[in-house]
Amino acid sequence: MADEDADADETGYRTVELAVRESGLEWTLVRPGEFAANWLDYAPDVRARREVRRPHGEAVSRPTHEADIASLAATALLEEGHAGRTYTFAGPQALTVAEQVRIIGAAVGAEVRFVELTPEQAREEWYDPEQGMDHAVIDWLLDLYGRSVGGDGAVADAGDFERVVGRPPRTFAQWAADHAEDFR
């Protein structure tokens, strides 16, 4: 199994990606890292209480700006030479959850507290099957966050992005500034 197939197994998209590859159509796979926009789920708490409640404050990721995902996808669609390629990339910085909360606070011009939850507290607070947050999803998230504690966020780096788009990806601080009004 090639490295990119191992990556697909890890992300859970192997079945879809195999179907795309075997479709007979031209294809390009775009595999961004964690979406920075996932932080918008915490915007109501930041607006109401100036806090983020989450487990694993030392979990590390490389948040990826949605505009960078769009830039790479547009380049792959509009320029020649991308058919049959797989691009894996993420934001330029490995940041802990607690650091990302501080960056959001700086963008809104106010202190935003990080409240460390235990996994049990997170299970209790997050459970909302009507919104798709059932026990299986919560356990998957807790496992994902737990495995990235003390890591370097190196699931992917900015390499493919810079090579394809021709510039570095946006930082998380840029993302937070772009979305500051969502958190105010």
N, C-alpha and C positions, 0 to 999 in steps of 0.2 A: 504494500500500500504506500503510495507516495505521501510526502509530508502534507500536501494540501488535502488529501483524503483524510488523513488523521485529524487535521484541523476541523474538517467538516464533521467528523464523528463527534468531536468535542463540542461543537456548537449545536449539534442536533439537526442539522440541515442536510445531512448526507443523502437521504432519500430524494429530496427535492432537487438537490444539485445533480445527482445521478440521472434523474429524469430529464433535466435540462440538457445535460451533456449528451444523452442518448437520443434526443429529440430529432436529430438530423438538421436542426436549425443552427445558425451562427449564434454563439453565446459568449458572454463575458460575465464572470462571477465577481461581485463586489461584496467584500466581507469587512465592513467597518467594525471597529471596536465598540465598546459600550457607548451608547448614544448619550451625549451630554443632556439632551432634552428629557431624559428620564428624571432629571432633577426637577422638572416642572411638576411632578407628582407631589413634591414637598412645598410648592409655592403657597398653598392655602395656610399651612402651618407657619411659614415664614411671615406671611402677611399678618396673621392673627396673633402669633405669640413670639415672633422672631426666634424660632427654634426649629431644629431638625432632630427628630427622634428616630434613631436607627441603631442597629447593632454593628459591631465590628468597625469602630472608628479608625482603626489602623489598616483596614482593607485598602488595597491599592488598585487603581485603574488608570486608564489613559482616556478620559472622556473625549468623544469625537463630535465636533460641531456638525450639525445637520447640513449646513451650507457646504462643508467640505465633502460630505457624502454625495451631495448633489453635484458638486464640481467634478468629482472623479467619474461619477456615472455619466454626466453630460459629455465629458471628454471621451470616454469609452464609446459612447453612442455616435458622436459626431466626427471623430477622427479615425483614420484607418489604422490597422495594425493591432487592434485589441481583441479580435475574435479568438476564442479558445484560450483566453488568459484568465487567471484568477488573481485578483488584487486584494490583499489583506493589509489593513492599515488601521491606525488609531491616532488619537491626539498626540501632540508632541511631548507631553509631560506625564510622568508617573506621579500621581497625587493620592494621598490618603483621603478617606471620606471626610475626616475632620478638616483637612486642608481645603477641600472643595467647599465645605460649609463656610470657612473663613473667607474664601474668595467671593462667594455669593454675598456675604455681608459687606465686603469692600465695594462690590458693584452697586449695592443699594444704599451705601452710605450709613449703615447701621450695624451694630454688633448682632450677629446671628449665633445663638448658642447651639452647640452640638450636645445632645443628650444621648449618652450611650445606653442602649437598651440591651438587656440580656436576650438571648434567642427566645426564651420563653415569653418575655414581655412582647417581643416583636410578633410572635405567633398570635398572641392575644389581641394586640392592637391592630394588626394587619388583616385579620380574618374577615373577609367580606366576599362570600361566594357570588353575590349578585354582581360584583365588579371583577370577577375572575380571580380573586385572591382566596383560593381554597388552600387546604393544608398541603397539597402536592406542590403548588406554585410557591408557597411560603417556604417549604422545606428546600426546594430547588434554589431559591434566592439565598437562604441562609447558608447553604452549602457553598454556593458560588462566592458569596462575600467571605465566608470563613476560610476558604482555600486561598484567597488573595491577601490575607493578613500577612504583613511582613514581606510581601513580594515586591516585585519591581514593575508590575503592570505590563510585563513583556509578552502578553498574549500576542500582541502585534505592536509594531512601531510605525513610524511615519514613512518608512522607506518607499513602499509602493506609491503612496500618495505623492510624495515629492517628485519621484521619477515620472509619474504619469501627468500630473498637473503642472509641475514646473515651479512650485513654490512650497514653502513649509505650510503645514496645516495650522489652523487657528488654535490659540491657546484656550484653556478653560476660562481664563480671565476675560478673554475676548467674548466667549460665549456668554458668560455671566453678564457682561456689560450690554451685550445685544438683547438680553432677556431681563434686564433689571426691573423694568416696569411690571413684569409678571410676578415679581417677588415683593413689590412695594405695597 
